[in-house]
Amino acid sequence: MLEVVSAEYVAEYRIRVCFNTGEEGVVDLRDALWGTVFEPLRDLAAFRRFSVSEVLHTICWDNGADFAPEFLRDKMVEQEKLEIPSESESFAVRDKPKPADR
């Protein structure tokens, strides 16, 4: 069974999550914060107050919100595949000289 063994706040709505499989990475939960239980977590102060439940084996909040470990891992993997180049990498691509027109 997949379990979250540790989690650490990174920035905005991103959390570094470590699983009992040895997998780890950052998951951005910004677009998952909808619905009655999750909307209060749009307040960053509330979002940052998560913990890893020893009962549920995932991240949870005092208001009863939690995400299944499988959801977190799938979202993390999906986001890693879609990772946008850093600003310096994107400038490097845009600033390359174009071949002269013939």
C-alpha positions in Angstrom: 0.0 0.0 0.0 1.3 3.4 -1.0 2.0 5.8 1.9 3.3 9.3 2.4 6.2 9.1 4.9 7.1 12.7 5.0 6.1 16.0 3.4 7.6 19.5 3.4 6.2 22.8 2.3 8.1 24.3 -0.7 6.3 27.4 -1.9 2.8 28.6 -2.9 0.8 25.4 -3.3 3.7 23.1 -3.7 4.7 20.3 -1.3 7.7 18.0 -1.5 6.3 14.5 -0.8 8.3 11.3 0.0 6.6 7.9 -0.3 7.3 4.6 1.3 8.4 3.3 -2.2 11.4 5.7 -2.2 9.7 8.0 -4.7 9.8 11.6 -3.9 9.1 14.9 -5.6 7.2 18.1 -5.6 3.5 18.3 -6.2 1.6 21.5 -7.0 -1.9 21.3 -5.6 -3.2 24.7 -6.7 -5.7 23.3 -9.2 -6.9 20.6 -6.8 -8.2 23.1 -4.2 -11.9 23.1 -5.2 -14.9 21.9 -3.4 -16.2 22.6 0.1 -13.4 20.9 2.1 -10.5 22.1 -0.1 -11.5 25.7 -0.9 -10.4 27.0 2.6 -6.9 25.8 1.7 -6.6 28.5 -1.0 -5.6 30.7 1.9 -1.8 30.0 1.9 -1.6 30.3 5.7 -4.2 27.5 6.0 -2.6 25.5 3.2 0.8 25.5 4.9 -0.6 24.0 8.1 -0.7 20.4 6.8 0.7 17.3 8.5 1.3 13.7 7.7 -1.3 11.6 9.3 0.0 8.4 11.0 -3.5 6.9 10.6 -4.2 7.9 6.9 -0.6 7.8 5.8 -1.0 11.0 3.7 -1.0 14.7 4.1 -4.0 16.2 5.8 -5.3 19.4 7.3 -7.2 20.3 10.5 -10.4 20.9 8.6 -10.5 17.2 7.5 -9.1 17.7 4.0 -6.6 15.1 2.7 -5.4 13.7 -0.6 -4.9 10.0 -1.3 -1.3 9.0 -1.7 -2.0 7.6 -5.1 -3.5 11.0 -6.2 -0.4 12.8 -5.0 2.0 10.4 -6.7 0.1 10.5 -10.0 -0.1 14.3 -9.9 3.6 14.5 -9.1 4.5 12.2 -12.0 2.2 14.0 -14.4 3.6 17.4 -13.4 7.2 16.2 -13.8 6.4 15.2 -17.4 5.0 18.6 -18.1 7.7 20.5 -16.3 8.2 23.9 -17.9 11.9 25.0 -18.4 13.2 27.5 -16.0 13.2 31.1 -16.9 17.0 31.0 -17.8 16.5 28.0 -20.0 13.5 29.6 -21.8 15.5 32.8 -22.4 18.4 30.7 -23.8 16.1 29.1 -26.4 14.5 32.5 -27.3 17.8 34.3 -27.6 19.4 31.8 -30.1 20.2 33.4 -33.4 17.8 32.4 -36.2 19.3 31.2 -39.5 19.4 33.9 -42.2 16.6 33.9 -44.7 17.6 32.7 -48.1 
